Amino acid sequence: MDEERLLAASPQLFATVRLKTLEGFWDWENRPYLEQPYNDRAKDIVVEKSTQDGLTTLALARAIHGLKYRFRLGSGFFMPSFAEVGDLAKTKLARMTSAAPDLKPVDADRRDVENTRIKRIGSSFLYLRGAHTEAGVRSISVDQVIIDEVNEIDPHIRKMTFDRMGASPYQESIELSRPKLPGVGIDKRFNESDMQWWLVKCDGCRERVCLEKTFPKCVEKNRIVCPACGKPLDVRKGEWVAEHPDRPVSGYHFSQLINPMTDLVRLMEDWESGDHRDIFHNSRLGLPFLDAKLTTPAETILTQCGPPPVFPLNMEGHPIVSASMGVDVGKKIHVVLRWPEHKKVKNEKGQLEWVSTGKRVRLPLEFDHWEQVYPLIDKYGVYRCVVDLLPEMRNAQKFAEKFPGRVYICSYVDTHKMVPKFTEEDYRVIANRTLSLDKSRDQLMDEPGTLPPRGERKSVVRTFAEHCNNSVKVIKRDKHGSEWQEWIEKGADHFRHADNYASIAGDVQPPRVRRLV
């Protein structure tokens, strides 16, 4: 059969797999935005979506088509949990295959290989796997990987799923998910794609409108309107337009606004209530959301940059203040020193004296070897240093033993609700992760402080600001509706934790020192 013809037209795709039980779903007149994704010839497709868009069915249909006409190794369909896989097999997939006799196994005697996790489609296999553990990903070879709700899957396991295509000549992928945070997971992948949006043409002013980018102005009296001229819009009169048409990955953004069956009355009630803004953006608009109050913006931090910091020393060259210090390990050893800023002024006797400005100096530093960190303890008069227990437990322990009573190893214990607890016997400190990060974030954003000059694009100070920006606080919910807040990383955040450890160390009162120059 002509493969090019089969791949080129959605009606042909529908006819060849004979999904008669879902005929109503292939309604190109009311859902024209689905036709192009069904026909897309790109090897890699990314879909950033709202809920209830019919896109899981789209992914299954593309998998079935590939299994019937092209794939020989199989297709892997991955979901966050095995329970979700079971539901998918018993509902959507069962409906799609029950009335399609040509999709039954070629060898009737081999039908007994089928179960919830493996389905025979023609002469190949559809593997349905939960991706909550590595075990669900191993031991299969496939031509295609489909990951539904990729945001709920560990990035390491996501990479493992792509490794399953190493022996395939096709190596195709579809990733789809509701977004959560900007620049993370599916939103990052969409931003790296050609970024296609459904633009609706206005018959009045002839403008092409992106509903997601103009919401809520594009909704008036519970109907979709042109934000430029106010005329009603027919969301079916649109087209996919790519922001970056030269990129090889096809990316689509779906929201409930482009679906003519969306109940706009209920949608606007949810919006105007102001409750659960994150859920509304993620599930209704298919957009990432991050509350500004729960972030540490890099540009805000960089406004604290000033001249190179001066560490105050007396006439004998000894520190007149004591610093706190935090250490976190990534590819490099990240250090943050903090001390009260001082400046020289003349006292009543005409003597120069160091006087506190009321600000806090932060000095971020990077090192390749632990031996480079040791001299900082005496150079900056560090009275208390806190270092992360992991990933280099042996080096952390060695550091603590070299400076007993001054260096402590930290473990985050969320059940510990009190102030950080130091133990002298083993040089350990336990701290509540969320509470301590809350405190150091408030110190960073609300208390007056100074940083060294921001320097070039890849300077340590800019890296410090980026790491702080990558640590964000999100609202978590369990299946019972209980909510709590938790700090997560959307990129490298080692300096953020180094600053937090310096804050924990700073909870101890430093010794008094002479302030004469």
One Martini backbone bead per residue (centre of mass of N, CA, C, O) as a GRO file, in nm:
protein
  517
    1MET     BB    1   0.101   0.032   0.016
    2ASP     BB    2   0.084   0.378   0.015
    3GLU     BB    3   0.254   0.552   0.245
    4GLU     BB    4   0.230   0.847   0.161
    5ARG     BB    5  -0.080   0.848   0.152
    6LEU     BB    6  -0.126   0.763   0.451
    7LEU     BB    7   0.036   1.022   0.571
    8ALA     BB    8  -0.119   1.276   0.418
    9ALA     BB    9  -0.418   1.191   0.534
   10SER     BB   10  -0.655   1.181   0.770
   11PRO     BB   11  -0.887   1.022   0.638
   12GLN     BB   12  -0.698   0.786   0.569
   13LEU     BB   13  -0.609   0.718   0.849
   14PHE     BB   14  -0.891   0.651   0.952
   15ALA     BB   15  -0.965   0.431   0.743
   16THR     BB   16  -0.728   0.222   0.782
   17VAL     BB   17  -0.803   0.172   1.102
   18ARG     BB   18  -1.110   0.160   1.156
   19LEU     BB   19  -1.250   0.382   1.380
   20LYS     BB   20  -1.577   0.364   1.422
   21THR     BB   21  -1.621   0.435   1.736
   22LEU     BB   22  -1.472   0.745   1.658
   23GLU     BB   23  -1.606   0.928   1.441
   24GLY     BB   24  -1.683   1.189   1.608
   25PHE     BB   25  -1.387   1.284   1.661
   26TRP     BB   26  -1.352   1.324   1.341
   27ASP     BB   27  -1.418   1.667   1.343
   28TRP     BB   28  -1.309   1.894   1.124
   29GLU     BB   29  -1.516   2.126   1.146
   30ASN     BB   30  -1.492   2.166   1.479
   31ARG     BB   31  -1.169   2.037   1.470
   32PRO     BB   32  -0.928   2.161   1.281
   33TYR     BB   33  -0.672   2.158   1.482
   34LEU     BB   34  -0.619   1.833   1.450
   35GLU     BB   35  -0.518   1.769   1.160
   36GLN     BB   36  -0.217   1.844   1.158
   37PRO     BB   37  -0.113   1.658   1.389
   38TYR     BB   38  -0.196   1.395   1.239
   39ASN     BB   39   0.002   1.474   0.974
   40ASP     BB   40   0.267   1.504   1.097
   41ARG     BB   41   0.618   1.442   0.982
   42ALA     BB   42   0.765   1.461   1.227
   43LYS     BB   43   0.970   1.297   1.451
   44ASP     BB   44   0.914   1.540   1.656
   45ILE     BB   45   0.661   1.589   1.916
   46VAL     BB   46   0.510   1.871   2.085
   47VAL     BB   47   0.263   1.904   2.365
   48GLU     BB   48   0.101   2.184   2.492
   49LYS     BB   49  -0.164   2.143   2.736
   50SER     BB   50  -0.467   2.092   2.816
   51THR     BB   51  -0.757   1.963   2.903
   52GLN     BB   52  -0.968   1.785   2.711
   53ASP     BB   53  -0.837   1.743   2.384
   54GLY     BB   54  -0.775   1.447   2.255
   55LEU     BB   55  -0.449   1.371   2.256
   56THR     BB   56  -0.425   1.077   2.339
   57THR     BB   57  -0.576   0.971   2.092
   58LEU     BB   58  -0.382   1.081   1.886
   59ALA     BB   59  -0.134   0.918   1.980
   60LEU     BB   60  -0.262   0.638   1.939
   61ALA     BB   61  -0.323   0.665   1.634
   62ARG     BB   62  -0.025   0.699   1.549
   63ALA     BB   63   0.069   0.431   1.662
   64ILE     BB   64  -0.118   0.243   1.500
   65HIS     BB   65  -0.029   0.329   1.223
   66GLY     BB   66   0.272   0.251   1.256
   67LEU     BB   67   0.224  -0.052   1.327
   68LYS     BB   68   0.070  -0.130   1.059
   69TYR     BB   69   0.291   0.021   0.832
   70ARG     BB   70   0.604   0.032   0.980
   71PHE     BB   71   0.653  -0.090   1.243
   72ARG     BB   72   0.855  -0.360   1.411
   73LEU     BB   73   0.926  -0.319   1.715
   74GLY     BB   74   0.749  -0.066   1.813
   75SER     BB   75   0.551   0.095   2.079
   76GLY     BB   76   0.590   0.340   2.340
   77PHE     BB   77   0.364   0.391   2.619
   78PHE     BB   78   0.392   0.652   2.857
   79MET     BB   79   0.319   0.677   3.208
   80PRO     BB   80   0.335   0.763   3.538
   81SER     BB   81   0.139   0.504   3.581
   82PHE     BB   82  -0.005   0.192   3.585
   83ALA     BB   83  -0.298   0.277   3.636
   84GLU     BB   84  -0.320   0.455   3.380
   85VAL     BB   85  -0.263   0.230   3.181
   86GLY     BB   86  -0.509   0.056   3.250
   87ASP     BB   87  -0.722   0.265   3.174
   88LEU     BB   88  -0.638   0.300   2.879
   89ALA     BB   89  -0.678   0.001   2.787
   90LYS     BB   90  -0.997  -0.009   2.878
   91THR     BB   91  -1.076   0.238   2.696
   92LYS     BB   92  -0.953   0.386   2.447
   93LEU     BB   93  -0.812   0.137   2.320
   94ALA     BB   94  -1.055  -0.052   2.312
   95ARG     BB   95  -1.229   0.126   2.125
   96MET     BB   96  -1.019   0.144   1.882
   97THR     BB   97  -1.001  -0.195   1.840
   98SER     BB   98  -1.279  -0.351   1.845
   99ALA     BB   99  -1.367  -0.236   1.530
  100ALA     BB  100  -1.066  -0.359   1.418
  101PRO     BB  101  -0.974  -0.641   1.260
  102ASP     BB  102  -0.694  -0.543   1.120
  103LEU     BB  103  -0.555  -0.519   1.427
  104LYS     BB  104  -0.512  -0.794   1.469
  105PRO     BB  105  -0.337  -1.048   1.501
  106VAL     BB  106  -0.185  -1.229   1.263
  107ASP     BB  107  -0.143  -1.452   1.486
  108ALA     BB  108  -0.384  -1.615   1.652
  109ASP     BB  109  -0.193  -1.804   1.839
  110ARG     BB  110  -0.060  -1.516   1.980
  111ARG     BB  111  -0.274  -1.372   2.173
  112ASP     BB  112  -0.161  -1.457   2.463
  113VAL     BB  113   0.045  -1.204   2.489
  114GLU     BB  114  -0.174  -1.041   2.589
  115ASN     BB  115  -0.206  -0.740   2.790
  116THR     BB  116  -0.195  -0.449   2.956
  117ARG     BB  117   0.121  -0.403   2.845
  118ILE     BB  118   0.043  -0.574   2.576
  119LYS     BB  119  -0.015  -0.510   2.220
  120ARG     BB  120  -0.139  -0.633   1.929
  121ILE     BB  121  -0.043  -0.481   1.609
  122GLY     BB  122  -0.052  -0.680   1.395
  123SER     BB  123   0.308  -0.746   1.383
  124SER     BB  124   0.312  -0.576   1.648
  125PHE     BB  125   0.384  -0.357   1.937
  126LEU     BB  126   0.219  -0.228   2.231
  127TYR     BB  127   0.365  -0.051   2.492
  128LEU     BB  128   0.248  -0.032   2.833
  129ARG     BB  129   0.386   0.212   3.062
  130GLY     BB  130   0.515   0.278   3.367
  131ALA     BB  131   0.735   0.573   3.472
  132HIS     BB  132   0.810   0.550   3.797
  133THR     BB  133   1.024   0.337   3.701
  134GLU     BB  134   1.281   0.168   3.551
  135ALA     BB  135   1.134  -0.107   3.505
  136GLY     BB  136   0.919   0.013   3.289
  137VAL     BB  137   1.165   0.059   3.056
  138ARG     BB  138   1.285  -0.197   3.024
  139SER     BB  139   1.325  -0.453   2.777
  140ILE     BB  140   1.282  -0.263   2.517
  141SER     BB  141   1.208  -0.218   2.163
  142VAL     BB  142   1.164   0.082   1.961
  143ASP     BB  143   1.032   0.330   1.723
  144GLN     BB  144   0.844   0.461   1.951
  145VAL     BB  145   0.776   0.750   2.164
  146ILE     BB  146   0.528   0.796   2.425
  147ILE     BB  147   0.458   1.081   2.646
  148ASP     BB  148   0.235   1.109   2.905
  149GLU     BB  149   0.287   1.340   3.120
  150VAL     BB  150   0.603   1.434   3.142
  151ASN     BB  151   0.603   1.613   3.406
  152GLU     BB  152   0.564   1.333   3.592
  153ILE     BB  153   0.856   1.257   3.493
  154ASP     BB  154   1.157   1.162   3.526
  155PRO     BB  155   1.427   1.269   3.345
  156HIS     BB  156   1.583   1.000   3.352
  157ILE     BB  157   1.350   0.822   3.243
  158ARG     BB  158   1.304   0.972   2.983
  159LYS     BB  159   1.581   0.901   2.863
  160MET     BB  160   1.538   0.593   2.867
  161THR     BB  161   1.312   0.584   2.655
  162PHE     BB  162   1.494   0.687   2.417
  163ASP     BB  163   1.698   0.443   2.433
  164ARG     BB  164   1.486   0.230   2.305
  165MET     BB  165   1.564   0.347   1.990
  166GLY     BB  166   1.858   0.254   1.896
  167ALA     BB  167   1.750   0.018   1.667
  168SER     BB  168   1.599   0.234   1.499
  169PRO     BB  169   1.504   0.395   1.188
  170TYR     BB  170   1.301   0.613   1.319
  171GLN     BB  171   1.279   0.765   1.595
  172GLU     BB  172   1.003   0.852   1.738
  173SER     BB  173   0.817   1.135   1.895
  174ILE     BB  174   0.580   1.196   2.176
  175GLU     BB  175   0.501   1.488   2.370
  176LEU     BB  176   0.269   1.526   2.651
  177SER     BB  177   0.144   1.815   2.847
  178ARG     BB  178   0.102   1.976   3.119
  179PRO     BB  179   0.200   2.249   3.255
  180LYS     BB  180   0.380   2.443   3.506
  181LEU     BB  181   0.663   2.568   3.466
  182PRO     BB  182   0.871   2.783   3.349
  183GLY     BB  183   1.113   2.610   3.164
  184VAL     BB  184   0.974   2.325   3.227
  185GLY     BB  185   0.968   2.058   3.057
  186ILE     BB  186   0.732   2.106   2.827
  187ASP     BB  187   0.804   2.408   2.805
  188LYS     BB  188   1.092   2.368   2.713
  189ARG     BB  189   1.030   2.197   2.462
  190PHE     BB  190   0.848   2.406   2.323
  191ASN     BB  191   1.069   2.637   2.313
  192GLU     BB  192   1.251   2.437   2.115
  193SER     BB  193   1.052   2.461   1.905
  194ASP     BB  194   0.838   2.603   1.659
  195MET     BB  195   0.589   2.718   1.794
  196GLN     BB  196   0.259   2.652   1.773
  197TRP     BB  197  -0.028   2.853   1.698
  198TRP     BB  198  -0.369   2.926   1.717
  199LEU     BB  199  -0.491   3.140   1.469
  200VAL     BB  200  -0.749   3.377   1.457
  201LYS     BB  201  -0.964   3.511   1.226
  202CYS     BB  202  -1.074   3.833   1.154
  203ASP     BB  203  -1.347   3.967   0.972
  204GLY     BB  204  -1.296   4.264   1.039
  205CYS     BB  205  -0.961   4.341   1.078
  206ARG     BB  206  -0.776   4.076   0.993
  207GLU     BB  207  -0.673   3.959   1.235
  208ARG     BB  208  -0.448   3.752   1.420
  209VAL     BB  209  -0.538   3.547   1.700
  210CYS     BB  210  -0.410   3.485   2.025
  211LEU     BB  211  -0.580   3.371   2.288
  212GLU     BB  212  -0.370   3.318   2.515
  213LYS     BB  213  -0.224   3.612   2.484
  214THR     BB  214  -0.529   3.774   2.526
  215PHE     BB  215  -0.601   3.683   2.789
  216PRO     BB  216  -0.926   3.809   2.868
  217LYS     BB  217  -0.992   3.999   2.615
  218CYS     BB  218  -1.118   3.754   2.425
  219VAL     BB  219  -1.349   3.774   2.650
  220GLU     BB  220  -1.704   3.851   2.593
  221LYS     BB  221  -1.987   3.763   2.710
  222ASN     BB  222  -1.913   3.458   2.665
  223ARG     BB  223  -1.719   3.529   2.415
  224ILE     BB  224  -1.532   3.531   2.134
  225VAL     BB  225  -1.303   3.802   2.069
  226CYS     BB  226  -1.164   4.077   1.937
  227PRO     BB  227  -0.935   4.285   2.093
  228ALA     BB  228  -0.933   4.514   1.869
  229CYS     BB  229  -1.269   4.528   1.764
  230GLY     BB  230  -1.496   4.312   1.907
  231LYS     BB  231  -1.547   4.087   1.727
  232PRO     BB  232  -1.651   3.793   1.660
  233LEU     BB  233  -1.519   3.461   1.689
  234ASP     BB  234  -1.413   3.178   1.495
  235VAL     BB  235  -1.219   2.919   1.606
  236ARG     BB  236  -1.223   2.754   1.325
  237LYS     BB  237  -1.075   3.017   1.192
  238GLY     BB  238  -0.773   2.874   1.162
  239GLU     BB  239  -0.406   2.851   1.224
  240TRP     BB  240  -0.095   2.728   1.212
  241VAL     BB  241   0.177   2.912   1.375
  242ALA     BB  242   0.518   2.964   1.360
  243GLU     BB  243   0.787   3.111   1.526
  244HIS     BB  244   0.999   2.856   1.427
  245PRO     BB  245   1.015   2.708   1.121
  246ASP     BB  246   1.330   2.594   1.131
  247ARG     BB  247   1.255   2.385   1.326
  248PRO     BB  248   1.229   2.031   1.368
  249VAL     BB  249   1.034   2.061   1.601
  250SER     BB  250   0.706   1.996   1.676
  251GLY     BB  251   0.490   2.252   1.821
  252TYR     BB  252   0.199   2.252   2.037
  253HIS     BB  253  -0.078   2.466   2.140
  254PHE     BB  254  -0.327   2.389   2.384
  255SER     BB  255  -0.662   2.505   2.447
  256GLN     BB  256  -0.991   2.573   2.548
  257LEU     BB  257  -1.032   2.824   2.355
  258ILE     BB  258  -1.024   2.647   2.067
  259ASN     BB  259  -1.286   2.512   2.172
  260PRO     BB  260  -1.623   2.526   2.085
  261MET     BB  261  -1.719   2.340   2.352
  262THR     BB  262  -1.659   2.542   2.554
  263ASP     BB  263  -1.744   2.664   2.871
  264LEU     BB  264  -1.729   3.002   2.920
  265VAL     BB  265  -1.879   3.050   3.179
  266ARG     BB  266  -1.710   2.864   3.361
  267LEU     BB  267  -1.433   2.971   3.291
  268MET     BB  268  -1.487   3.267   3.399
  269GLU     BB  269  -1.556   3.187   3.685
  270ASP     BB  270  -1.280   3.071   3.752
  271TRP     BB  271  -1.120   3.329   3.694
  272GLU     BB  272  -1.283   3.537   3.885
  273SER     BB  273  -1.227   3.391   4.159
  274GLY     BB  274  -0.892   3.342   4.190
  275ASP     BB  275  -0.858   3.044   4.216
  276HIS     BB  276  -0.612   2.855   4.135
  277ARG     BB  277  -0.415   2.974   3.908
  278ASP     BB  278  -0.242   2.732   3.828
  279ILE     BB  279  -0.468   2.546   3.729
  280PHE     BB  280  -0.586   2.730   3.516
  281HIS     BB  281  -0.336   2.762   3.336
  282ASN     BB  282  -0.270   2.460   3.295
  283SER     BB  283  -0.575   2.333   3.226
  284ARG     BB  284  -0.706   2.567   3.043
  285LEU     BB  285  -0.445   2.719   2.884
  286GLY     BB  286  -0.163   2.565   2.877
  287LEU     BB  287   0.004   2.723   3.100
  288PRO     BB  288   0.237   2.845   3.275
  289PHE     BB  289   0.305   2.892   3.641
  290LEU     BB  290   0.424   3.177   3.853
  291ASP     BB  291   0.454   3.309   4.151
  292ALA     BB  292   0.626   3.590   4.233
  293LYS     BB  293   0.631   3.532   4.552
  294LEU     BB  294   0.794   3.236   4.477
  295THR     BB  295   1.051   3.401   4.393
  296THR     BB  296   1.405   3.474   4.264
  297PRO     BB  297   1.499   3.714   4.084
  298ALA     BB  298   1.781   3.787   3.918
  299GLU     BB  299   1.753   4.097   3.868
  300THR     BB  300   1.702   4.169   4.164
  301ILE     BB  301   1.972   4.067   4.272
  302LEU     BB  302   2.160   4.249   4.081
  303THR     BB  303   2.088   4.524   4.226
  304GLN     BB  304   2.311   4.459   4.465
  305CYS     BB  305   2.533   4.549   4.305
  306GLY     BB  306   2.876   4.658   4.350
  307PRO     BB  307   3.145   4.697   4.476
  308PRO     BB  308   3.399   4.558   4.594
  309PRO     BB  309   3.439   4.386   4.865
  310VAL     BB  310   3.522   4.458   5.213
  311PHE     BB  311   3.726   4.316   5.450
  312PRO     BB  312   3.759   4.374   5.778
  313LEU     BB  313   4.060   4.508   5.924
  314ASN     BB  314   4.303   4.551   6.131
  315MET     BB  315   4.621   4.659   6.204
  316GLU     BB  316   4.709   4.338   6.216
  317GLY     BB  317   4.515   4.180   5.998
  318HIS     BB  318   4.251   4.122   6.145
  319PRO     BB  319   3.948   4.035   6.188
  320ILE     BB  320   3.646   4.232   6.295
  321VAL     BB  321   3.481   4.004   6.167
  322SER     BB  322   3.241   3.743   6.117
  323ALA     BB  323   3.176   3.469   5.916
  324SER     BB  324   2.961   3.302   5.714
  325MET     BB  325   2.919   2.959   5.568
  326GLY     BB  326   2.848   2.797   5.246
  327VAL     BB  327   2.820   2.452   5.104
  328ASP     BB  328   2.789   2.335   4.760
  329VAL     BB  329   2.764   2.050   4.534
  330GLY     BB  330   2.865   2.005   4.203
  331LYS     BB  331   3.076   2.047   3.958
  332LYS     BB  332   3.125   2.245   4.181
  333ILE     BB  333   3.230   2.446   4.446
  334HIS     BB  334   2.993   2.617   4.642
  335VAL     BB  335   3.030   2.951   4.780
  336VAL     BB  336   2.909   3.137   5.074
  337LEU     BB  337   2.971   3.456   5.205
  338ARG     BB  338   2.887   3.622   5.524
  339TRP     BB  339   2.873   3.975   5.620
  340PRO     BB  340   2.895   4.265   5.779
  341GLU     BB  341   2.893   4.571   5.671
  342HIS     BB  342   3.174   4.805   5.643
  343LYS     BB  343   3.304   5.133   5.737
  344LYS     BB  344   3.511   5.408   5.736
  345VAL     BB  345   3.543   5.614   6.037
  346LYS     BB  346   3.546   5.884   6.247
  347ASN     BB  347   3.581   5.945   6.559
  348GLU     BB  348   3.599   6.157   6.832
  349LYS     BB  349   3.929   6.097   6.829
  350GLY     BB  350   4.012   6.052   6.512
  351GLN     BB  351   3.957   5.760   6.463
  352LEU     BB  352   3.955   5.484   6.283
  353GLU     BB  353   3.644   5.311   6.210
  354TRP     BB  354   3.437   5.044   6.209
  355VAL     BB  355   3.110   5.063   6.051
  356SER     BB  356   2.801   4.974   6.028
  357THR     BB  357   2.548   4.968   5.757
  358GLY     BB  358   2.324   4.720   5.774
  359LYS     BB  359   2.453   4.525   5.580
  360ARG     BB  360   2.488   4.236   5.361
  361VAL     BB  361   2.741   4.033   5.260
  362ARG     BB  362   2.796   3.863   4.944
  363LEU     BB  363   3.025   3.583   4.853
  364PRO     BB  364   3.067   3.422   4.562
  365LEU     BB  365   3.218   3.094   4.501
  366GLU     BB  366   3.451   2.889   4.302
  367PHE     BB  367   3.558   2.537   4.297
  368ASP     BB  368   3.748   2.231   4.235
  369HIS     BB  369   3.875   2.209   4.532
  370TRP     BB  370   3.886   2.163   4.869
  371GLU     BB  371   4.168   2.296   4.931
  372GLN     BB  372   4.054   2.586   4.841
  373VAL     BB  373   3.857   2.622   5.095
  374TYR     BB  374   4.015   2.618   5.366
  375PRO     BB  375   4.138   2.923   5.382
  376LEU     BB  376   3.862   3.076   5.438
  377ILE     BB  377   3.830   3.040   5.744
  378ASP     BB  378   4.066   3.244   5.825
  379LYS     BB  379   4.043   3.485   5.627
  380TYR     BB  380   3.714   3.529   5.732
  381GLY     BB  381   3.651   3.438   6.020
  382VAL     BB  382   3.500   3.169   6.049
  383TYR     BB  383   3.256   3.057   6.285
  384ARG     BB  384   3.047   2.924   6.061
  385CYS     BB  385   3.001   2.616   5.877
  386VAL     BB  386   2.791   2.486   5.611
  387VAL     BB  387   2.755   2.153   5.474
  388ASP     BB  388   2.680   1.928   5.256
  389LEU     BB  389   2.641   1.590   5.267
  390LEU     BB  390   2.569   1.597   4.965
  391PRO     BB  391   2.762   1.384   4.757
  392GLU     BB  392   3.036   1.437   4.955
  393MET     BB  393   3.076   1.290   5.244
  394ARG     BB  394   3.382   1.254   5.288
  395ASN     BB  395   3.469   1.553   5.242
  396ALA     BB  396   3.283   1.676   5.454
  397GLN     BB  397   3.404   1.522   5.696
  398LYS     BB  398   3.695   1.624   5.661
  399PHE     BB  399   3.629   1.924   5.697
  400ALA     BB  400   3.511   1.901   5.986
  401GLU     BB  401   3.774   1.774   6.115
  402LYS     BB  402   3.968   2.020   6.049
  403PHE     BB  403   3.714   2.216   6.180
  404PRO     BB  404   3.631   2.201   6.478
  405GLY     BB  405   3.332   2.383   6.550
  406ARG     BB  406   3.304   2.526   6.239
  407VAL     BB  407   3.213   2.259   6.089
  408TYR     BB  408   2.901   2.153   5.936
  409ILE     BB  409   2.669   1.896   5.866
  410CYS     BB  410   2.388   1.879   5.648
  411SER     BB  411   2.039   1.795   5.710
  412TYR     BB  412   1.736   1.747   5.571
  413VAL     BB  413   1.436   1.776   5.793
  414ASP     BB  414   1.092   1.803   5.771
  415THR     BB  415   1.019   1.719   6.079
  416HIS     BB  416   1.184   1.970   6.153
  417LYS     BB  417   1.038   2.268   6.319
  418MET     BB  418   1.279   2.400   6.418
  419VAL     BB  419   1.556   2.515   6.470
  420PRO     BB  420   1.855   2.460   6.407
  421LYS     BB  421   2.050   2.162   6.494
  422PHE     BB  422   2.337   2.131   6.688
  423THR     BB  423   2.612   1.889   6.704
  424GLU     BB  424   2.923   1.829   6.859
  425GLU     BB  425   2.999   1.525   6.828
  426ASP     BB  426   2.945   1.518   6.478
  427TYR     BB  427   2.903   1.781   6.319
  428ARG     BB  428   2.586   1.845   6.310
  429VAL     BB  429   2.290   1.948   6.111
  430ILE     BB  430   1.944   2.022   6.140
  431ALA     BB  431   1.691   2.105   5.884
  432ASN     BB  432   1.434   2.268   5.748
  433ARG     BB  433   1.394   2.316   5.426
  434THR     BB  434   1.158   2.517   5.391
  435LEU     BB  435   1.214   2.714   5.627
  436SER     BB  436   1.507   2.790   5.548
  437LEU     BB  437   1.442   2.890   5.257
  438ASP     BB  438   1.250   3.109   5.342
  439LYS     BB  439   1.449   3.277   5.509
  440SER     BB  440   1.674   3.324   5.291
  441ARG     BB  441   1.487   3.460   5.089
  442ASP     BB  442   1.408   3.702   5.265
  443GLN     BB  443   1.695   3.804   5.298
  444LEU     BB  444   1.755   3.842   4.991
  445MET     BB  445   1.492   4.039   4.928
  446ASP     BB  446   1.444   4.232   5.208
  447GLU     BB  447   1.733   4.271   5.282
  448PRO     BB  448   2.005   4.446   5.300
  449GLY     BB  449   2.248   4.415   5.028
  450THR     BB  450   2.563   4.288   4.891
  451LEU     BB  451   2.742   4.262   4.582
  452PRO     BB  452   2.932   4.208   4.352
  453PRO     BB  453   3.004   4.261   4.058
  454ARG     BB  454   2.850   4.123   3.780
  455GLY     BB  455   2.990   4.131   3.518
  456GLU     BB  456   2.993   3.896   3.315
  457ARG     BB  457   2.786   3.662   3.186
  458LYS     BB  458   2.979   3.421   3.346
  459SER     BB  459   2.973   3.505   3.620
  460VAL     BB  460   2.941   3.427   3.947
  461VAL     BB  461   2.712   3.627   4.013
  462ARG     BB  462   2.521   3.537   3.787
  463THR     BB  463   2.507   3.245   3.879
  464PHE     BB  464   2.383   3.304   4.150
  465ALA     BB  465   2.121   3.431   4.038
  466GLU     BB  466   2.030   3.185   3.871
  467HIS     BB  467   2.012   2.982   4.105
  468CYS     BB  468   1.796   3.141   4.260
  469ASN     BB  469   1.588   3.139   4.020
  470ASN     BB  470   1.574   2.807   4.018
  471SER     BB  471   1.428   2.857   4.291
  472VAL     BB  472   1.101   2.732   4.365
  473LYS     BB  473   0.769   2.781   4.478
  474VAL     BB  474   0.520   2.532   4.529
  475ILE     BB  475   0.208   2.378   4.487
  476LYS     BB  476   0.090   2.102   4.658
  477ARG     BB  477  -0.114   1.801   4.587
  478ASP     BB  478  -0.332   1.572   4.684
  479LYS     BB  479  -0.598   1.347   4.645
  480HIS     BB  480  -0.753   1.512   4.894
  481GLY     BB  481  -0.660   1.839   4.867
  482SER     BB  482  -0.408   1.886   4.999
  483GLU     BB  483  -0.183   2.154   5.094
  484TRP     BB  484   0.154   2.259   4.991
  485GLN     BB  485   0.484   2.385   5.020
  486GLU     BB  486   0.765   2.375   4.775
  487TRP     BB  487   1.094   2.345   4.695
  488ILE     BB  488   1.227   2.374   4.365
  489GLU     BB  489   1.394   2.282   4.066
  490LYS     BB  490   1.469   2.444   3.725
  491GLY     BB  491   1.774   2.410   3.799
  492ALA     BB  492   2.050   2.514   3.895
  493ASP     BB  493   2.097   2.557   4.286
  494HIS     BB  494   2.366   2.573   4.461
  495PHE     BB  495   2.383   2.871   4.563
  496ARG     BB  496   2.118   2.868   4.715
  497HIS     BB  497   2.219   2.656   4.926
  498ALA     BB  498   2.470   2.799   5.020
  499ASP     BB  499   2.311   3.041   5.134
  500ASN     BB  500   2.144   2.873   5.329
  501TYR     BB  501   2.382   2.764   5.496
  502ALA     BB  502   2.479   3.049   5.580
  503SER     BB  503   2.218   3.110   5.734
  504ILE     BB  504   2.237   2.879   5.938
  505ALA     BB  505   2.513   2.969   6.049
  506GLY     BB  506   2.401   3.268   6.128
  507ASP     BB  507   2.229   3.180   6.389
  508VAL     BB  508   2.497   3.221   6.522
  509GLN     BB  509   2.670   3.394   6.744
  510PRO     BB  510   2.918   3.596   6.712
  511PRO     BB  511   3.199   3.717   6.802
  512ARG     BB  512   3.363   3.958   6.946
  513VAL     BB  513   3.514   4.264   6.813
  514ARG     BB  514   3.742   4.478   6.706
  515ARG     BB  515   3.706   4.812   6.528
  516LEU     BB  516   3.977   4.912   6.494
  517VAL     BB  517   4.218   5.008   6.245
   0.00000   0.00000   0.00000
